Each structure stands twice: as C-alpha cells, then as structure tokens.
Amino acid sequence: MKWQILFFGIRDYIRQSSTKISADTLGWLAAIVLHAATVPTTLALITGLSDRTPNLDVVLFLWSGLVLLFLRAVVLKDMLNIITIGVGFMVQAALMALILFK
C-alpha cells in the first residue's frame, strides 16, 4: 500500500515538472551539449594526456549544427541562444588556438 502511494506521488511529480520544461530550454541545452562534445578531447590535447585529435567529420558536423542553431536564433531574434552559441564559439576558438599555438 505504501509503495503505491510513493509510486503515484513520484509519477505525479514527474508529470508536473516535465510540463515546465519549454522548447526554448531544450534548445538552449542542446547548444551547450553540442559545444561541450569536443571539450574533453580538446582539454586532453592541451594538457598532454592524449595526442589524438577528434575526428574532423565529428567536429565539422558539430560546428555545422551549431551554425544552423545560431542562424535560427538570429532569424528568431532569440538573444539568449545568440549569446550562448556566440560565447561557445569564442571558447571553442580559444581552445583550438591553444592547441594550434602550443
């Protein structure tokens, strides 16, 4: 009996909290996750833990997706995504410059 109350309480909480997540929030998180995809490999290269770079096709697809998200944000005049993706591009460029000029 107690487990049923717990189960239905958890189920109701998930239903209520999942409706609060908006499409904009998911798009914003997608941009951050895309930017973070190459960070572990890049940091391993910078610190000397690895000498293997990420595959070029992976990086090109990630950057292409980010450019498309950036253009979508510009068309929609979505300042949060413009700033988020723009800052991500700057961080990625700085990390690449550290690798290139090391």
FIMI-169308 format. One line per 2 residues: number of its first residue (from 0); for each residue x, y, z of N, C-alpha, C. Coordinates in nm, 2 decimals. Atoms other than C-alpha are relative to their C-alpha. Last residue first. Layout:
FIMI-169308
NUM> X:Y:Z:X:Y:Z:X:Y:Z ~ ... .
END
This chain:
FIMI-169308
101> -0.06:0.06:-0.12:5.11:2.54:-2.81:0.15:-0.02:-0.02 ~ -0.11:-0.08:-0.04:4.99:2.77:-3.09:0.08:-0.05:0.12 .
99> -0.08:-0.03:0.12:4.75:2.52:-3.26:0.13:0.08:0.04 ~ -0.06:0.12:0.06:4.63:2.37:-2.94:0.09:0.03:-0.11 .
97> -0.09:0.06:-0.09:4.57:2.69:-2.76:0.07:-0.12:-0.05 ~ -0.12:-0.08:0.01:4.41:2.84:-3.07:0.11:-0.05:0.10 .
95> -0.07:0.04:0.12:4.17:2.55:-3.07:0.13:0.08:-0.02 ~ -0.05:0.13:-0.03:4.07:2.62:-2.71:0.08:-0.05:-0.13 .
93> -0.12:-0.02:-0.09:4.03:2.99:-2.79:0.06:-0.14:0.03 ~ -0.11:-0.06:0.07:3.81:2.91:-3.09:0.12:0.02:0.08 .
91> -0.05:0.10:0.08:3.59:2.67:-2.88:0.12:0.05:-0.08 ~ -0.07:0.09:-0.08:3.55:2.94:-2.62:0.07:-0.11:-0.08 .
89> -0.13:-0.07:-0.04:3.46:3.20:-2.88:0.08:-0.09:0.09 ~ -0.09:-0.01:0.12:3.21:2.97:-3.05:0.13:0.06:0.05 .
87> -0.05:0.13:0.02:3.05:2.89:-2.71:0.10:-0.01:-0.12 ~ -0.11:0.02:-0.10:3.02:3.26:-2.64:0.06:-0.14:-0.01 .
85> -0.11:-0.09:0.03:2.83:3.30:-2.97:0.11:-0.01:0.10 ~ -0.07:0.06:0.10:2.61:3.00:-2.90:0.12:0.08:-0.04 .
83> -0.05:0.13:-0.04:2.50:3.12:-2.57:0.09:-0.06:-0.11 ~ -0.11:-0.02:-0.09:2.47:3.49:-2.68:0.06:-0.13:0.04 .
81> -0.11:-0.07:0.08:2.26:3.41:-2.99:0.12:0.01:0.10 ~ -0.07:0.10:0.08:2.06:3.15:-2.79:0.11:0.07:-0.08 .
79> -0.06:0.10:-0.09:1.96:3.40:-2.52:0.09:-0.10:-0.08 ~ -0.13:-0.05:-0.05:1.91:3.68:-2.78:0.07:-0.10:0.09 .
77> 0.00:0.06:-0.14:1.64:3.49:-2.97:0.14:0.03:0.06 ~ -0.04:-0.11:-0.09:1.59:3.72:-3.27:0.00:-0.05:0.14 .
75> 0.11:-0.02:-0.10:1.40:3.44:-3.45:0.03:0.11:0.10 ~ 0.13:-0.03:0.07:1.62:3.48:-3.76:-0.11:0.02:0.10 .
73> 0.00:-0.14:0.06:1.93:3.52:-3.54:-0.13:0.03:-0.07 ~ 0.02:-0.10:-0.11:1.84:3.22:-3.33:0.00:0.14:-0.05 .
71> 0.14:0.01:-0.04:1.79:3.00:-3.64:-0.03:0.11:0.11 ~ 0.07:-0.07:0.10:2.13:3.12:-3.77:-0.15:0.00:0.03 .
69> -0.03:-0.14:-0.02:2.29:3.02:-3.44:-0.08:0.08:-0.11 ~ 0.07:-0.05:-0.12:2.12:2.68:-3.45:0.02:0.15:0.02 .
67> 0.15:0.00:0.04:2.24:2.63:-3.81:-0.08:0.04:0.12 ~ 0.02:-0.11:0.09:2.60:2.73:-3.71:-0.15:0.01:-0.03 .
65> 0.00:-0.13:-0.08:2.58:2.50:-3.41:-0.02:0.12:-0.09 ~ 0.12:-0.01:-0.08:2.48:2.21:-3.63:-0.01:0.12:0.08 .
63> 0.11:-0.02:0.10:2.76:2.28:-3.88:-0.14:0.01:0.08 ~ 0.00:-0.14:0.03:3.00:2.31:-3.58:-0.10:0.04:-0.10 .
61> 0.04:-0.08:-0.12:2.90:1.97:-3.46:0.00:0.14:-0.03 ~ 0.14:0.02:-0.02:2.91:1.81:-3.81:-0.05:0.08:0.13 .
59> 0.08:-0.07:0.11:3.25:1.96:-3.88:-0.15:-0.01:0.02 ~ -0.01:-0.14:-0.03:3.39:1.84:-3.54:-0.07:0.09:-0.11 .
57> 0.08:-0.03:-0.12:3.27:1.49:-3.59:0.00:0.15:0.03 ~ 0.14:0.01:0.03:3.40:1.48:-3.95:-0.09:0.03:0.12 .
55> 0.04:-0.12:0.06:3.74:1.60:-3.84:-0.15:0.00:-0.04 ~ 0.02:0.01:0.15:3.78:1.32:-3.60:-0.05:0.12:-0.06 .
53> 0.14:0.05:0.04:3.88:1.44:-3.25:0.00:-0.01:-0.16 ~ 0.10:-0.10:0.01:4.26:1.48:-3.20:-0.14:-0.06:-0.04 .
51> 0.10:0.03:0.10:4.47:1.20:-3.06:-0.10:0.12:-0.01 ~ -0.05:-0.07:0.12:4.79:1.31:-2.87:-0.10:-0.03:-0.12 .
49> 0.03:0.08:0.12:4.64:1.24:-2.53:0.06:0.08:-0.12 ~ 0.05:0.14:-0.04:4.71:1.34:-2.17:-0.02:-0.09:-0.12 .
47> -0.10:0.10:0.04:4.92:1.64:-2.29:-0.04:-0.14:0.04 ~ -0.07:0.04:-0.12:4.72:1.90:-2.10:0.10:-0.11:-0.03 .
45> -0.07:-0.12:-0.06:4.61:2.08:-2.42:0.09:-0.05:0.11 ~ -0.11:-0.04:0.09:4.53:1.75:-2.60:0.08:0.11:0.06 .
43> -0.10:0.10:0.00:4.33:1.62:-2.31:0.11:0.03:-0.09 ~ -0.08:-0.02:-0.12:4.15:1.95:-2.29:0.10:-0.11:0.02 .
41> -0.08:-0.12:0.01:4.05:1.93:-2.65:0.08:0.02:0.12 ~ -0.11:0.03:0.09:3.93:1.57:-2.62:0.09:0.12:-0.01 .
39> -0.09:0.09:-0.06:3.71:1.66:-2.32:0.13:-0.04:-0.08 ~ -0.08:-0.06:-0.11:3.58:1.98:-2.48:0.09:-0.11:0.06 .
37> -0.14:0.02:0.03:3.47:1.82:-2.81:0.09:0.05:0.11 ~ -0.04:0.13:0.05:3.11:1.75:-2.71:0.15:-0.02:-0.03 .
35> -0.07:0.08:-0.10:3.07:2.05:-2.48:0.05:-0.13:-0.06 ~ -0.13:-0.06:-0.03:2.97:2.28:-2.76:0.08:-0.08:0.09 .
33> -0.07:0.01:0.12:2.69:2.04:-2.87:0.14:0.06:0.02 ~ -0.05:0.14:0.01:2.58:2.00:-2.51:0.08:-0.02:-0.13 .
31> -0.10:0.02:-0.09:2.55:2.38:-2.47:0.06:-0.14:-0.01 ~ -0.12:-0.08:0.04:2.36:2.42:-2.79:0.11:-0.02:0.10 .
29> -0.06:0.06:0.11:2.12:2.14:-2.69:0.13:0.07:-0.05 ~ -0.08:0.11:-0.05:2.06:2.29:-2.35:0.07:-0.07:-0.12 .
27> -0.11:-0.06:-0.07:1.94:2.61:-2.51:0.10:-0.10:0.05 ~ -0.09:-0.05:0.10:1.72:2.42:-2.75:0.12:0.06:0.06 .
25> -0.06:0.12:0.07:1.57:2.22:-2.46:0.10:0.05:-0.11 ~ -0.10:0.06:-0.10:1.51:2.54:-2.26:0.07:-0.12:-0.06 .
23> -0.11:-0.09:-0.01:1.34:2.70:-2.56:0.11:-0.05:0.09 ~ -0.08:0.03:0.12:1.12:2.40:-2.61:0.12:0.09:0.00 .
21> 0.05:-0.06:0.13:0.99:2.45:-2.26:0.09:-0.04:-0.11 ~ -0.12:-0.01:0.10:1.04:2.24:-1.95:-0.06:0.05:-0.13 .
19> -0.07:-0.13:-0.02:0.76:2.32:-1.70:0.11:0.02:-0.10 ~ 0.07:-0.10:0.08:0.54:2.03:-1.83:0.06:0.14:0.01 .
17> -0.03:0.01:0.14:0.80:1.79:-1.71:-0.07:0.10:-0.09 ~ -0.13:-0.07:0.03:0.77:1.91:-1.35:0.04:-0.01:-0.15 .
15> 0.01:-0.15:-0.02:0.40:1.83:-1.32:0.13:0.07:-0.04 ~ 0.10:-0.06:0.10:0.42:1.48:-1.49:0.00:0.16:0.02 .
13> -0.06:0.00:0.13:0.73:1.39:-1.29:-0.09:0.06:-0.11 ~ -0.10:-0.10:0.00:0.57:1.49:-0.96:0.07:0.01:-0.14 .
11> 0.06:-0.13:0.01:0.26:1.29:-1.04:0.10:0.11:0.00 ~ 0.06:-0.02:0.14:0.46:0.98:-1.12:-0.06:0.14:-0.01 .
9> -0.11:-0.03:0.09:0.66:1.02:-0.80:-0.05:0.02:-0.14 ~ -0.05:-0.13:-0.04:0.34:1.05:-0.59:0.12:0.04:-0.09 .
7> 0.09:-0.10:0.06:0.18:0.76:-0.77:0.05:0.14:0.03 ~ -0.01:0.01:0.14:0.49:0.54:-0.69:-0.09:0.11:-0.07 .
5> -0.13:-0.05:0.04:0.51:0.65:-0.33:0.01:0.01:-0.15 ~ 0.00:-0.14:-0.03:0.14:0.59:-0.27:0.13:0.07:-0.05 .
3> 0.09:-0.05:0.10:0.16:0.25:-0.44:-0.01:0.16:0.02 ~ -0.07:-0.01:0.12:0.47:0.17:-0.23:-0.08:0.06:-0.11 .
1> -0.09:-0.12:-0.01:0.28:0.25:0.09:0.08:0.02:-0.13 ~ 0.08:-0.12:0.00:0.00:0.00:0.00:0.09:0.13:0.00 .
END
